[in-house]
Amino acid sequence: MELETLGTFLKNRRDRITPERIGLKTFGVTRRVPGLRREELAQLAGVTFRLHTPYP
């Protein structure tokens, strides 16, 4: 599976779920995009946000 295809798949899955649906606290009030933010995904995965962010 190509990395771009995998990235698209994961983003699609992340967009389908809300923090409230899985029992996470929300970060901030306004949401500009649907689904989980990177911080929330990192919290769910048990890693720090910095580890989840790709290096340049």
WORA-V964931 format. One record per backbone hydrogen bond with DSSP energy under -1.0 kcal/mol. CO is the residue of the C=O (numbers start at 1). NH is the residue of the N-H. E is the energy in kcal/mol with one decimal. If there is no record, write none. Layout:
CO;NH;E
CO;NH;E
//
This chain:
2;6;-2.4
3;7;-2.8
4;8;-2.2
5;9;-2.3
6;10;-2.7
7;11;-2.4
8;12;-2.2
9;13;-2.1
10;14;-2.5
11;15;-2.3
14;36;-1.9
19;24;-2.7
37;41;-2.4
38;42;-2.6
39;43;-2.2
40;44;-2.3
41;45;-2.2
42;47;-2.4
48;52;-1.1
49;53;-1.4
//
